[in-house]
Amino acid sequence: MRAGIRCVERKGLQGLSIEDVAQEAGVSRTTIYRYFPGGRAQMVEETATWEVARFWRRLARAVADLPTLEERLVRGLELGSQIIKRSTIMANLMDPELNELVSALQPAEPIVHQVIRDYLAELLADEAAAGRLRDGIDLRQAADYLTRMMISFLGSPAGWDLTDADQTRRLVRREFLGGIVRPTVAPA
Amino acid sequence: MVSGGSTPGGPIAEPAQADAGVDVAALMSPAELRVADALLRCVARWGMAKTTVEDVAKEAGISRATVYRLFPSGKDAIVRASIQAQVARLVAVISDELAATSNLEDCLVAALVESTRFITENHAFSYLRAHEPESVEAYLAFDRLDGIFGLAGSLVSGSLGRFLPDDEAYEVGVWCARLVVSYLILPSDDVDLAAPDSARAVVRTYLLPALIDQQAINPTHPRPDPVVNDGPTESNPEEP
Protein backbone atom coordinates (compact mmCIF):
# COMPACT_ATOMS: atom_id res chain seq x y z
CA MET A 1 0.00 0.00 0.00
CA ARG A 2 2.79 2.41 0.80
CA ALA A 3 4.28 1.65 -2.59
CA GLY A 4 0.90 2.29 -4.15
CA ILE A 5 0.65 5.67 -2.48
CA ARG A 6 4.15 6.63 -3.63
CA CYS A 7 3.22 5.69 -7.20
CA VAL A 8 0.04 7.75 -7.07
CA GLU A 9 1.95 10.72 -5.68
CA ARG A 10 4.37 10.56 -8.59
CA LYS A 11 2.18 9.69 -11.51
CA GLY A 12 -1.40 10.36 -10.49
CA LEU A 13 -4.15 7.88 -9.96
CA GLN A 14 -4.81 7.12 -13.60
CA GLY A 15 -1.22 6.16 -14.20
CA LEU A 16 -1.34 3.65 -11.39
CA SER A 17 -0.69 0.10 -12.52
CA ILE A 18 -0.03 -3.17 -10.76
CA GLU A 19 3.40 -3.35 -12.46
CA ASP A 20 4.48 0.02 -11.12
CA VAL A 21 3.44 -0.84 -7.61
CA ALA A 22 5.13 -4.23 -7.75
CA GLN A 23 8.33 -2.57 -8.90
CA GLU A 24 8.12 0.14 -6.29
CA ALA A 25 7.48 -2.39 -3.54
CA GLY A 26 10.19 -4.69 -4.85
CA VAL A 27 7.88 -7.68 -5.15
CA SER A 28 6.46 -9.63 -8.07
CA ARG A 29 3.16 -8.92 -9.77
CA THR A 30 1.95 -12.28 -8.53
CA THR A 31 2.54 -11.21 -4.95
CA ILE A 32 0.50 -8.06 -5.50
CA TYR A 33 -2.33 -10.12 -6.95
CA ARG A 34 -2.19 -12.37 -3.93
CA TYR A 35 -2.87 -9.36 -1.68
CA PHE A 36 -5.35 -7.77 -4.09
CA PRO A 37 -7.13 -10.57 -5.98
CA GLY A 38 -9.49 -7.94 -7.36
CA GLY A 39 -6.56 -6.30 -9.14
CA ARG A 40 -6.10 -2.60 -9.63
CA ALA A 41 -9.63 -1.59 -8.57
CA GLN A 42 -9.30 -3.39 -5.27
CA MET A 43 -5.85 -1.97 -4.70
CA VAL A 44 -7.10 1.59 -5.29
CA GLU A 45 -10.11 1.08 -3.03
CA GLU A 46 -8.19 -0.42 -0.14
CA THR A 47 -5.29 1.96 -0.37
CA ALA A 48 -7.61 4.97 -0.45
CA THR A 49 -9.60 3.67 2.52
CA TRP A 50 -6.40 2.98 4.42
CA GLU A 51 -5.24 6.54 3.78
CA VAL A 52 -8.54 7.92 5.03
CA ALA A 53 -8.35 5.87 8.21
CA ARG A 54 -4.77 7.04 8.74
CA PHE A 55 -5.88 10.66 8.27
CA TRP A 56 -8.56 10.46 10.97
CA ARG A 57 -6.33 8.55 13.37
CA ARG A 58 -3.76 11.28 12.99
CA LEU A 59 -6.33 13.94 13.84
CA ALA A 60 -7.57 12.00 16.86
CA ARG A 61 -4.01 11.63 18.17
CA ALA A 62 -3.24 15.30 17.63
CA VAL A 63 -6.22 16.47 19.68
CA ALA A 64 -6.10 13.77 22.37
CA ASP A 65 -4.61 16.00 25.08
CA LEU A 66 -6.78 19.05 24.51
CA PRO A 67 -9.17 19.84 27.35
CA THR A 68 -12.50 20.57 25.66
CA LEU A 69 -14.52 19.47 22.68
CA GLU A 70 -14.28 22.97 21.27
CA GLU A 71 -10.49 22.91 21.40
CA ARG A 72 -10.41 19.50 19.78
CA LEU A 73 -12.72 20.46 16.95
CA VAL A 74 -10.81 23.66 16.24
CA ARG A 75 -7.47 21.86 16.21
CA GLY A 76 -8.87 18.95 14.19
CA LEU A 77 -10.23 21.25 11.51
CA GLU A 78 -7.01 23.25 11.36
CA LEU A 79 -4.74 20.26 11.14
CA GLY A 80 -7.04 18.35 8.82
CA SER A 81 -7.23 21.16 6.31
CA GLN A 82 -3.47 21.63 6.46
CA ILE A 83 -2.93 17.95 5.70
CA ILE A 84 -5.40 18.04 2.83
CA LYS A 85 -3.81 21.19 1.38
CA ARG A 86 -0.36 19.67 1.56
CA SER A 87 -1.36 16.30 0.19
CA THR A 88 0.27 15.80 -3.17
CA ILE A 89 -2.34 13.24 -4.06
CA MET A 90 -5.23 15.64 -3.62
CA ALA A 91 -3.43 18.55 -5.23
CA ASN A 92 -2.60 16.65 -8.40
CA LEU A 93 -5.97 15.05 -8.88
CA MET A 94 -7.60 15.66 -12.24
CA ASP A 95 -11.34 15.42 -12.84
CA PRO A 96 -11.55 11.78 -13.94
CA GLU A 97 -9.19 10.79 -11.16
CA LEU A 98 -11.31 12.54 -8.58
CA ASN A 99 -14.26 10.54 -9.86
CA GLU A 100 -12.29 7.34 -9.48
CA LEU A 101 -11.10 8.22 -6.00
CA VAL A 102 -14.56 9.13 -4.78
CA SER A 103 -15.97 5.90 -6.21
CA ALA A 104 -13.22 3.98 -4.48
CA LEU A 105 -13.96 5.62 -1.14
CA GLN A 106 -17.70 5.36 -1.32
CA PRO A 107 -18.19 1.87 0.11
CA ALA A 108 -16.23 2.78 3.24
CA GLU A 109 -18.02 6.04 3.84
CA PRO A 110 -20.80 4.89 6.19
CA ILE A 111 -18.19 3.09 8.29
CA VAL A 112 -15.95 6.15 8.47
CA HIS A 113 -18.98 8.20 9.46
CA GLN A 114 -19.87 5.74 12.19
CA VAL A 115 -16.38 5.58 13.64
CA ILE A 116 -16.10 9.37 13.83
CA ARG A 117 -19.60 9.60 15.29
CA ASP A 118 -18.82 7.11 18.04
CA TYR A 119 -15.61 8.97 18.84
CA LEU A 120 -17.45 12.30 19.05
CA ALA A 121 -20.24 10.75 21.14
CA GLU A 122 -17.65 9.84 23.76
CA LEU A 123 -16.29 13.37 23.77
CA LEU A 124 -19.81 14.73 24.08
CA ALA A 125 -20.45 12.45 27.05
CA ASP A 126 -17.41 14.01 28.75
CA GLU A 127 -18.74 17.48 28.00
CA ALA A 128 -22.12 16.50 29.41
CA ALA A 129 -20.48 15.17 32.57
CA ALA A 130 -18.68 18.48 32.94
CA GLY A 131 -22.02 20.27 32.69
CA ARG A 132 -21.08 22.10 29.52
CA LEU A 133 -23.93 20.92 27.27
CA ARG A 134 -27.28 22.57 26.80
CA ASP A 135 -30.30 20.83 28.28
CA GLY A 136 -31.98 18.09 26.25
CA ILE A 137 -29.10 17.34 23.90
CA ASP A 138 -29.24 13.79 22.53
CA LEU A 139 -25.60 12.71 22.52
CA ARG A 140 -25.88 10.30 19.62
CA GLN A 141 -27.76 12.73 17.40
CA ALA A 142 -25.46 15.60 18.28
CA ALA A 143 -22.47 13.39 17.49
CA ASP A 144 -24.03 12.56 14.13
CA TYR A 145 -24.54 16.25 13.38
CA LEU A 146 -20.95 17.10 14.33
CA THR A 147 -19.65 14.25 12.18
CA ARG A 148 -21.50 15.60 9.15
CA MET A 149 -20.17 19.10 9.77
CA MET A 150 -16.61 17.87 10.25
CA ILE A 151 -16.61 15.77 7.08
CA SER A 152 -18.37 18.47 5.12
CA PHE A 153 -15.98 21.26 6.15
CA LEU A 154 -12.83 19.24 5.62
CA GLY A 155 -14.00 18.28 2.14
CA SER A 156 -15.47 21.64 1.14
CA PRO A 157 -14.60 24.63 3.30
CA ALA A 158 -16.49 26.91 0.89
CA GLY A 159 -14.66 30.12 1.66
CA TRP A 160 -13.63 29.44 5.27
CA ASP A 161 -9.89 29.43 5.83
CA LEU A 162 -9.63 26.64 8.35
CA THR A 163 -5.91 27.15 8.79
CA ASP A 164 -6.80 30.48 10.43
CA ALA A 165 -7.34 29.80 14.13
CA ASP A 166 -9.66 32.75 14.78
CA GLN A 167 -11.95 31.96 11.88
CA THR A 168 -12.05 28.31 12.77
CA ARG A 169 -12.86 29.02 16.39
CA ARG A 170 -15.69 31.29 15.40
CA LEU A 171 -16.98 28.63 13.04
CA VAL A 172 -16.83 25.89 15.65
CA ARG A 173 -18.54 28.01 18.32
CA ARG A 174 -21.27 28.95 15.96
CA GLU A 175 -22.08 26.32 13.39
CA PHE A 176 -20.71 23.27 15.17
CA LEU A 177 -21.40 23.82 18.85
CA GLY A 178 -23.69 26.85 18.97
CA GLY A 179 -26.73 24.73 19.67
CA ILE A 180 -24.98 22.02 21.65
CA VAL A 181 -22.71 23.69 24.18
CA ARG A 182 -23.96 26.21 26.71
CA PRO A 183 -22.93 29.76 25.94
CA THR A 184 -19.93 30.63 28.09
CA VAL A 185 -21.39 34.03 28.91
CA ALA A 186 -25.02 34.04 29.94
CA PRO A 187 -27.21 35.78 27.38
CA ALA A 188 -28.33 39.19 28.53
CA MET B 1 -42.54 21.90 -7.21
CA VAL B 2 -41.46 21.00 -10.68
CA SER B 3 -44.58 22.78 -11.77
CA GLY B 4 -46.85 19.90 -12.66
CA GLY B 5 -44.69 18.77 -15.56
CA SER B 6 -43.18 15.75 -13.91
CA THR B 7 -45.02 13.19 -11.89
CA PRO B 8 -42.63 11.01 -9.94
CA GLY B 9 -42.39 7.64 -11.59
CA GLY B 10 -44.00 9.00 -14.71
CA PRO B 11 -42.43 9.11 -18.14
CA ILE B 12 -39.07 10.74 -18.16
CA ALA B 13 -40.05 14.02 -19.59
CA GLU B 14 -37.51 16.61 -18.65
CA PRO B 15 -38.84 18.34 -15.56
CA ALA B 16 -40.71 21.26 -17.00
CA GLN B 17 -39.31 23.59 -14.43
CA ALA B 18 -40.53 27.00 -15.33
CA ASP B 19 -37.32 28.94 -15.56
CA ALA B 20 -37.81 31.94 -13.41
CA GLY B 21 -35.61 33.38 -16.14
CA VAL B 22 -33.09 35.70 -14.66
CA ASP B 23 -31.15 33.44 -12.36
CA VAL B 24 -30.30 30.65 -14.76
CA ALA B 25 -29.77 33.01 -17.67
CA ALA B 26 -27.26 34.96 -15.62
CA LEU B 27 -25.17 31.84 -15.22
CA MET B 28 -24.86 30.63 -18.79
CA SER B 29 -25.87 31.21 -22.38
CA PRO B 30 -29.04 29.63 -23.82
CA ALA B 31 -26.91 27.22 -25.85
CA GLU B 32 -24.96 26.12 -22.79
CA LEU B 33 -28.17 25.67 -20.87
CA ARG B 34 -29.59 23.57 -23.70
CA VAL B 35 -26.59 21.24 -23.49
CA ALA B 36 -26.73 21.15 -19.69
CA ASP B 37 -30.40 20.18 -19.75
CA ALA B 38 -29.83 17.58 -22.45
CA LEU B 39 -27.30 15.92 -20.18
CA LEU B 40 -29.84 15.70 -17.37
CA ARG B 41 -32.32 13.99 -19.67
CA CYS B 42 -29.71 11.47 -20.77
CA VAL B 43 -28.69 10.78 -17.18
CA ALA B 44 -32.32 10.33 -16.13
CA ARG B 45 -32.63 7.72 -18.89
CA TRP B 46 -29.48 5.63 -18.62
CA GLY B 47 -27.25 7.07 -15.95
CA MET B 48 -24.02 9.01 -15.81
CA ALA B 49 -21.49 6.36 -16.76
CA LYS B 50 -23.18 5.49 -20.04
CA THR B 51 -23.87 9.05 -21.07
CA THR B 52 -21.35 10.33 -23.62
CA VAL B 53 -20.80 13.80 -25.03
CA GLU B 54 -22.12 12.35 -28.29
CA ASP B 55 -25.41 11.40 -26.61
CA VAL B 56 -25.72 14.84 -25.09
CA ALA B 57 -25.09 16.53 -28.44
CA LYS B 58 -27.72 14.39 -30.10
CA GLU B 59 -30.22 15.02 -27.33
CA ALA B 60 -29.58 18.75 -27.52
CA GLY B 61 -29.91 18.65 -31.28
CA ILE B 62 -26.53 20.22 -31.96
CA SER B 63 -23.23 18.95 -33.26
CA ARG B 64 -20.56 17.36 -31.14
CA ALA B 65 -18.12 20.02 -32.26
CA THR B 66 -20.43 22.73 -30.98
CA VAL B 67 -20.75 21.02 -27.62
CA TYR B 68 -16.97 20.91 -27.32
CA ARG B 69 -16.74 24.54 -28.30
CA LEU B 70 -19.11 25.40 -25.46
CA PHE B 71 -17.49 22.98 -23.02
CA PRO B 72 -13.90 22.35 -24.10
CA SER B 73 -13.19 19.99 -21.22
CA GLY B 74 -16.21 17.85 -22.03
CA LYS B 75 -18.53 15.88 -19.85
CA ASP B 76 -17.36 16.98 -16.40
CA ALA B 77 -17.82 20.61 -17.35
CA ILE B 78 -21.30 19.89 -18.70
CA VAL B 79 -22.20 18.13 -15.48
CA ARG B 80 -21.06 21.12 -13.47
CA ALA B 81 -23.13 23.43 -15.66
CA SER B 82 -26.18 21.18 -15.19
CA ILE B 83 -25.77 21.28 -11.44
CA GLN B 84 -25.37 25.07 -11.45
CA ALA B 85 -28.49 25.46 -13.57
CA GLN B 86 -30.41 23.20 -11.20
CA VAL B 87 -29.24 25.10 -8.14
CA ALA B 88 -30.37 28.36 -9.72
CA ARG B 89 -33.74 26.83 -10.60
CA LEU B 90 -34.07 25.35 -7.15
CA VAL B 91 -33.60 28.74 -5.58
CA ALA B 92 -35.98 30.36 -8.06
CA VAL B 93 -38.61 27.72 -7.29
CA ILE B 94 -38.30 27.92 -3.51
CA SER B 95 -37.91 31.67 -3.22
CA ASP B 96 -41.69 32.15 -3.18
CA GLU B 97 -42.00 29.70 -0.32
CA LEU B 98 -39.23 31.46 1.55
CA ALA B 99 -40.76 34.86 0.91
CA ALA B 100 -44.02 33.64 2.44
CA THR B 101 -42.37 32.92 5.79
CA SER B 102 -42.53 35.49 8.52
CA ASN B 103 -39.69 34.51 10.82
CA LEU B 104 -36.18 33.11 10.67
CA GLU B 105 -37.11 29.68 11.95
CA ASP B 106 -39.83 29.11 9.35
CA CYS B 107 -37.57 30.45 6.63
CA LEU B 108 -34.75 28.03 7.52
CA VAL B 109 -37.15 25.10 7.77
CA ALA B 110 -38.64 25.93 4.38
CA ALA B 111 -35.17 26.23 2.83
CA LEU B 112 -34.14 22.78 4.10
CA VAL B 113 -37.41 21.03 3.29
CA GLU B 114 -38.03 22.52 -0.13
CA SER B 115 -34.50 22.11 -1.42
CA THR B 116 -34.30 18.51 -0.23
CA ARG B 117 -37.60 17.77 -1.95
CA PHE B 118 -36.62 19.57 -5.14
CA ILE B 119 -33.42 17.58 -5.46
CA THR B 120 -34.87 14.18 -4.59
CA GLU B 121 -37.70 14.71 -7.07
CA ASN B 122 -35.26 15.39 -9.88
CA HIS B 123 -35.24 12.45 -12.30
CA ALA B 124 -31.54 12.55 -13.03
CA PHE B 125 -30.74 12.63 -9.32
CA SER B 126 -33.14 9.85 -8.42
CA TYR B 127 -31.80 7.62 -11.20
CA LEU B 128 -28.25 8.14 -10.01
CA ARG B 129 -29.09 7.62 -6.38
CA ALA B 130 -30.76 4.31 -7.19
CA HIS B 131 -28.29 2.99 -9.74
CA GLU B 132 -25.00 4.86 -9.54
CA PRO B 133 -24.61 6.33 -6.05
CA GLU B 134 -20.88 6.77 -6.52
CA SER B 135 -21.41 9.25 -9.34
CA VAL B 136 -23.63 11.42 -7.16
CA GLU B 137 -20.79 11.69 -4.72
CA ALA B 138 -18.21 12.26 -7.37
CA TYR B 139 -19.93 15.48 -8.34
CA LEU B 140 -20.60 16.53 -4.79
CA ALA B 141 -17.06 16.04 -3.60
CA PHE B 142 -14.36 18.36 -2.37
CA ASP B 143 -13.79 21.62 -4.16
CA ARG B 144 -16.59 20.91 -6.59
CA LEU B 145 -18.98 21.46 -3.75
CA ASP B 146 -17.42 24.77 -2.75
CA GLY B 147 -18.79 26.34 -5.90
CA ILE B 148 -22.22 24.85 -5.40
CA PHE B 149 -22.32 25.98 -1.77
CA GLY B 150 -21.23 29.48 -2.70
CA LEU B 151 -23.86 29.70 -5.41
CA ALA B 152 -26.61 28.36 -3.17
CA GLY B 153 -25.55 30.69 -0.35
CA SER B 154 -25.60 33.80 -2.46
CA LEU B 155 -28.87 32.91 -4.17
CA VAL B 156 -30.69 32.12 -0.95
CA SER B 157 -29.23 35.00 1.04
CA GLY B 158 -31.82 37.32 -0.48
CA SER B 159 -34.59 35.49 1.35
CA LEU B 160 -32.65 35.04 4.59
CA GLY B 161 -31.58 38.68 4.42
CA ARG B 162 -34.98 39.68 5.70
CA PHE B 163 -34.04 38.22 9.06
CA LEU B 164 -30.24 38.46 9.15
CA PRO B 165 -27.49 40.90 8.14
CA ASP B 166 -26.31 40.29 4.56
CA ASP B 167 -23.01 38.54 5.18
CA GLU B 168 -24.57 36.42 7.86
CA ALA B 169 -27.44 35.52 5.54
CA TYR B 170 -24.89 34.24 3.04
CA GLU B 171 -23.11 32.17 5.66
CA VAL B 172 -26.32 30.67 6.94
CA GLY B 173 -27.41 29.93 3.36
CA VAL B 174 -24.20 27.96 2.84
CA TRP B 175 -24.77 26.24 6.18
CA CYS B 176 -28.22 25.08 5.01
CA ALA B 177 -26.84 23.90 1.66
CA ARG B 178 -24.18 21.93 3.52
CA LEU B 179 -26.78 20.15 5.64
CA VAL B 180 -29.00 19.36 2.65
CA VAL B 181 -26.08 17.82 0.76
CA SER B 182 -24.83 15.89 3.78
CA TYR B 183 -28.18 14.21 4.36
CA LEU B 184 -28.59 13.48 0.63
CA ILE B 185 -25.20 11.80 0.44
CA LEU B 186 -25.61 9.83 3.63
CA PRO B 187 -29.23 9.60 4.76
CA SER B 188 -29.87 9.32 8.47
CA ASP B 189 -32.30 7.16 10.45
CA ASP B 190 -33.14 10.05 12.72
CA VAL B 191 -33.33 13.01 10.40
CA ASP B 192 -35.29 13.51 7.19
CA LEU B 193 -34.91 17.05 5.95
CA ALA B 194 -37.79 16.58 3.50
CA ALA B 195 -40.12 16.22 6.50
CA PRO B 196 -40.99 19.60 8.05
CA ASP B 197 -41.02 18.35 11.66
CA SER B 198 -37.64 16.75 11.33
CA ALA B 199 -36.15 19.80 9.60
CA ARG B 200 -37.63 22.04 12.29
CA ALA B 201 -35.99 19.97 15.01
CA VAL B 202 -32.61 20.42 13.30
CA VAL B 203 -33.15 24.15 12.92
CA ARG B 204 -34.20 24.53 16.55
CA THR B 205 -31.44 22.37 17.96
CA TYR B 206 -28.39 23.40 15.94
CA LEU B 207 -29.05 26.56 13.95
CA LEU B 208 -31.25 28.93 15.88
CA PRO B 209 -29.48 28.87 19.25
CA ALA B 210 -26.21 29.65 17.51
CA LEU B 211 -27.74 32.56 15.65
CA ILE B 212 -29.61 33.95 18.60
CA ASP B 213 -26.89 33.64 21.22
CA GLN B 214 -23.90 34.40 19.09
CA GLN B 215 -23.24 37.77 20.66
CA ALA B 216 -23.08 36.18 24.04
CA ILE B 217 -20.98 33.28 22.89
CA ASN B 218 -18.47 35.26 20.99
CA PRO B 219 -18.29 38.91 21.85
CA THR B 220 -15.09 39.59 19.93
CA HIS B 221 -16.65 38.23 16.79
CA PRO B 222 -13.64 37.52 14.58
CA ARG B 223 -14.79 36.74 11.07
CA PRO B 224 -13.38 36.61 7.56
CA ASP B 225 -14.87 39.92 6.48
CA PRO B 226 -15.55 42.18 9.41
CA VAL B 227 -19.15 43.18 9.92
CA VAL B 228 -20.53 46.24 11.48
CA ASN B 229 -22.04 44.87 14.59
CA ASP B 230 -24.39 47.21 16.24
CA GLY B 231 -26.65 46.20 19.09
CA PRO B 232 -25.27 44.80 22.33
CA THR B 233 -27.31 41.58 22.11
CA GLU B 234 -30.14 40.29 20.03
CA SER B 235 -33.42 40.89 21.70
CA ASN B 236 -34.65 37.35 21.11
CA PRO B 237 -34.90 35.55 24.41
CA GLU B 238 -33.21 32.20 24.52
CA GLU B 239 -35.46 29.26 23.86
CA PRO B 240 -36.10 27.19 26.93
Interface residues (C-beta under 8 A of the other chain):
Chain A: M90 D95 P96 L98 N99 V102 S103 Q106 E109 P110 H113 R134 I137 Q141 A142 D144 Y145 R148 M149 I151 S152 F153 G155 S156 P157 A158 G159 W160 D161 D166 Q167 R169 R170 R173 R174 E175 L177 G178 G179 I180 P183 T184 V185 A186 P187 A188
Chain B: S73 D76 P133 E134 S135 E137 A138 A141 F142 D143 R144 L145 D146 F149 G150 G153 V174 W175 R178 L179 V181 S182 Y183 I185 L186 S188 D190 V191 V202 R204 T205 Y206 L207 L208 P209 A210 L211 I212 D213 Q214 Q215 A216 I217 N218 P219 H221 P222 R223 P224 P232 T233 P237 E238
